Amino acid sequence: MEHLQDRLSKWQVMALSRELHHDEAGIGKMCDLMLYAEDAQSAYNAAWILYYLSAEDKRLYVSPFYDKIADWAMKPCLHIRRGLVLSILIELSTKQNFRTGLFDFCLAHAVDKKESDSSRSMMIKLAAKMCRFVPELANELAACLDMLEYEMTPSIVAARRNAMKVVESLRKKNDEME
């Protein structure tokens, strides 16, 4: 895995991702590189490669790193794009690894204009996915989304719209159960 400190093209990243298919040790090294690399470019490339892994490889080999990745994603000064790290967590989130702290982080920072639009939209998407596991949190998400009602950036508008669909479906299910 040399050249990870260099800027890689999407084609190179996808090729490296395919090479790691069913390679538990290689994927573990990539997770460690993402989490602990000294230089931001290597960490970014590792995250990008992990993002393009197959769903099966993520479930089998990246899931054990979920807590470390979640902790890292919530660091105040993340030296790579937070949205990329959150997009990895979205695919790994399950009812079994639900973390209240991560949900709260997503809600608090989704409305923070200091965060990038891509990070904020990923926080909204992750929070909506987490609500599927704990439907009682849908009202908290809805309150957060109401604060974003007048956001004009397309990524946040789309994330908000999709999250509201999740909230409405959870409310509808709740109403049917009562």
C-alpha positions as CSV (number, residue, x, y, z in Angstrom):
1,M,0.0,0.0,0.0
2,E,2.7,2.4,-0.9
3,H,1.8,5.8,-2.4
4,L,-1.0,6.4,0.1
5,Q,0.6,9.6,1.1
6,D,0.2,10.8,-2.5
7,R,-3.0,12.2,-4.0
8,L,-5.0,9.3,-5.6
9,S,-7.5,9.3,-8.3
10,K,-10.9,7.7,-7.8
11,W,-9.9,4.9,-10.2
12,Q,-6.8,4.2,-8.1
13,V,-8.9,4.2,-4.9
14,M,-11.5,1.8,-6.3
15,A,-8.7,-0.5,-7.6
16,L,-7.1,-0.6,-4.1
17,S,-10.5,-1.2,-2.6
18,R,-11.1,-4.2,-4.9
19,E,-7.6,-5.6,-4.0
20,L,-8.6,-5.6,-0.4
21,H,-11.7,-7.8,-1.0
22,H,-11.8,-10.5,1.7
23,D,-8.4,-9.3,3.1
24,E,-9.1,-9.0,6.8
25,A,-5.5,-8.0,7.7
26,G,-5.2,-5.5,4.8
27,I,-8.5,-3.9,5.8
28,G,-7.5,-3.8,9.4
29,K,-4.3,-2.0,8.4
30,M,-6.3,0.4,6.3
31,C,-8.5,1.2,9.4
32,D,-5.5,1.7,11.5
33,L,-3.9,4.0,8.9
34,M,-7.1,6.1,8.7
35,L,-7.3,6.4,12.5
36,Y,-3.6,6.9,13.3
37,A,-1.8,8.2,10.3
38,E,0.5,11.2,10.9
39,D,-0.3,12.8,7.6
40,A,-3.8,13.8,6.5
41,Q,-3.4,12.6,2.9
42,S,-2.7,9.0,4.0
43,A,-5.6,9.1,6.4
44,Y,-7.9,10.6,3.8
45,N,-6.9,8.0,1.2
46,A,-7.4,5.1,3.7
47,A,-10.9,6.5,4.5
48,W,-11.7,6.8,0.8
49,I,-10.6,3.2,0.2
50,L,-12.7,2.0,3.1
51,Y,-15.7,3.9,1.8
52,Y,-15.5,2.0,-1.5
53,L,-15.1,-1.5,0.1
54,S,-18.0,-3.9,-0.6
55,A,-20.8,-3.9,2.0
56,E,-19.8,-7.4,2.9
57,D,-16.2,-6.4,3.6
58,K,-17.3,-3.4,5.7
59,R,-19.7,-5.6,7.7
60,L,-17.1,-8.3,8.3
61,Y,-13.9,-6.4,8.7
62,V,-14.6,-2.7,9.4
63,S,-17.5,-3.2,11.8
64,P,-15.1,-4.2,14.7
65,F,-13.6,-0.7,14.4
66,Y,-17.0,1.1,14.6
67,D,-16.4,2.5,18.1
68,K,-12.9,3.8,17.3
69,I,-14.2,5.3,14.0
70,A,-17.1,6.9,15.8
71,D,-14.9,8.4,18.5
72,W,-12.5,9.7,15.9
73,A,-15.3,11.2,13.8
74,M,-16.5,13.2,16.8
75,K,-13.0,14.7,17.5
76,P,-13.1,18.5,17.5
77,C,-10.2,18.8,15.1
78,L,-10.4,16.1,12.5
79,H,-7.7,16.4,9.9
80,I,-9.7,14.9,7.1
81,R,-13.2,15.5,5.7
82,R,-15.6,14.5,8.5
83,G,-18.4,13.8,6.0
84,L,-16.3,11.0,4.5
85,V,-15.8,9.4,7.9
86,L,-19.5,9.7,8.7
87,S,-20.4,8.1,5.4
88,I,-18.5,5.0,6.5
89,L,-20.3,5.0,9.8
90,I,-23.7,5.3,8.1
91,E,-23.2,1.9,6.4
92,L,-21.9,0.4,9.7
93,S,-24.7,1.7,12.0
94,T,-26.9,-1.0,13.5
95,K,-29.2,-1.3,16.5
96,Q,-26.4,-3.2,18.3
97,N,-23.8,-0.5,18.1
98,F,-26.2,2.5,18.6
99,R,-24.4,5.3,20.5
100,T,-26.3,8.1,22.1
101,G,-23.2,10.3,22.1
102,L,-22.9,10.0,18.3
103,F,-26.5,10.8,17.8
104,D,-26.2,13.9,20.0
105,F,-23.1,14.9,18.2
106,C,-24.8,14.7,14.9
107,L,-27.8,16.8,16.0
108,A,-25.6,19.4,17.6
109,H,-23.2,19.8,14.7
110,A,-25.8,19.4,11.9
111,V,-26.9,23.0,12.7
112,D,-23.3,24.3,13.1
113,K,-22.4,26.5,10.1
114,K,-18.7,26.0,11.0
115,E,-19.0,22.4,9.7
116,S,-18.9,21.8,6.0
117,D,-22.1,21.3,4.1
118,S,-21.1,17.7,3.2
119,S,-20.4,16.9,6.9
120,R,-23.7,18.5,8.0
121,S,-25.7,16.5,5.4
122,M,-23.9,13.3,6.5
123,M,-24.8,14.0,10.1
124,I,-28.4,14.4,9.2
125,K,-28.4,11.2,7.2
126,L,-26.6,9.3,10.1
127,A,-29.0,10.7,12.7
128,A,-32.0,9.6,10.5
129,K,-30.6,6.1,10.2
130,M,-30.1,5.9,13.9
131,C,-33.7,7.0,14.5
132,R,-34.8,3.8,12.7
133,F,-33.2,1.8,15.5
134,V,-34.5,4.0,18.3
135,P,-37.8,5.6,17.0
136,E,-38.3,7.6,20.2
137,L,-35.5,9.9,19.0
138,A,-37.5,11.0,15.9
139,N,-38.9,14.0,17.6
140,E,-35.4,15.2,18.6
141,L,-34.3,14.9,15.0
142,A,-37.4,16.7,13.8
143,A,-36.7,19.6,16.1
144,C,-33.1,19.8,14.8
145,L,-34.4,19.6,11.2
146,D,-36.8,22.5,11.9
147,M,-33.8,24.7,12.7
148,L,-32.5,23.9,9.2
149,E,-35.8,24.8,7.4
150,Y,-34.3,27.8,5.6
151,E,-31.0,26.3,4.6
152,M,-30.4,26.9,1.0
153,T,-27.5,24.5,0.1
154,P,-28.7,21.6,-2.0
155,S,-26.9,18.9,0.0
156,I,-28.5,20.1,3.3
157,V,-31.9,20.6,1.7
158,A,-31.8,17.0,0.3
159,A,-30.6,15.5,3.5
160,R,-33.3,17.3,5.5
161,R,-36.0,16.3,3.1
162,N,-34.9,12.6,3.2
163,A,-34.6,12.7,7.0
164,M,-38.1,14.2,7.3
165,K,-39.4,11.2,5.3
166,V,-37.9,8.9,7.9
167,V,-39.4,11.0,10.8
168,E,-42.8,11.0,9.2
169,S,-42.7,7.2,8.5
170,L,-41.7,6.6,12.2
171,R,-44.5,8.8,13.4
172,K,-47.0,7.0,11.1
173,K,-45.8,3.6,12.5
174,N,-46.1,5.0,16.0
175,D,-49.7,6.3,15.3
176,E,-50.7,2.9,13.9
177,M,-49.4,1.1,17.0
178,E,-51.5,3.3,19.3
